[in-house]
Amino acid sequence: MSNFVVNGLLQLRNPLLTFRRFRGKINIQRPRAPHYERARVLEIIKPYYKEPEFNAPCIDAERTLQSKKMDNPYEAIIAREARNWFEHSKLVALLHVNSIKQENMFKTQVALHRHNVSVKVYGKSIMRKAVADTRFEAIMPLFEAKTAIVFSPEAAKIKQVLNVLKKTPQLVLMGGIVEGKLLSRNEFMAYATMPDLTTVRAQFAAVLDSVGGKIVGDLQCHQSQLVNMLDAYAKNDSPKDEAGSDSVAGAKVDS
């Protein structure tokens, strides 16, 4: 009896675990419906996407345009400053900025500042506000990329500006505004070879003076020629008269 109790009832047996696959093949295209509780949870957490309106692209584009039209007070102040530079500068050079170190850019700014020339860099939106409805509106296509602007109160500083730009190949001259007139790159370079206004005025005054003197000389030409011819004729006749008078005087003495 004790052996039966020990061997039959009190004996410990370890469970045998066996792993096996699902009894059938898993259908990926038509999976089996989930359990009811799981289906409820999946239905609750299912994402919901609002269907776009028929004219949603037009509405979004209009909203984007309206957001861009919002005035920025800081940009308005900078645009007013940029317009003031354009209005009071007799020399404006537009430079395309390639990849350049800030150290080299600072050296260029210092070199131009020694000649009383300022370098400014403005964004496209600021320049659009600065030159809109002005005589400088034609330069807007030049600001599609990064562009630096050189301002000088004197147009005679154009030679100094070009000399500094020759030492900085990263800054490419695209054009400029001189005395309120927009010039291309070639015209800008040609303007630098011209003398200053004072020299041109002196040359013009000399030309006018020479023209007036030439007119007076042409008017007096015939009178001067007549006087010279009469003077030469008088000088040629005077020796003959003196010789004739001497011969008459000698004849009287002999008699």
Secondary structure, DSSP 8 states (H G I E B T S, - for coil): -HHHIIIIIS------------SS---SSS-----HHHHHHHHHS--------TTHHHHHHHHHHHHHTS--HHHHHHHHHHHHHHHT-SEEEEEEE-S--HHHHHHHHHHHHTTT-EEEE--HHHHHHHHTTSTTGGGGGGGSS-EEEEEES-GGGHHHHHHHHHT-TTEEEEEEEETTEEEEHHHHHHHHHS--HHHHHHHHHHHHHHHHHHHHHHHTHHHHHHHHHHHHHHHHHHHHHHHHHHHHHHHHHH-
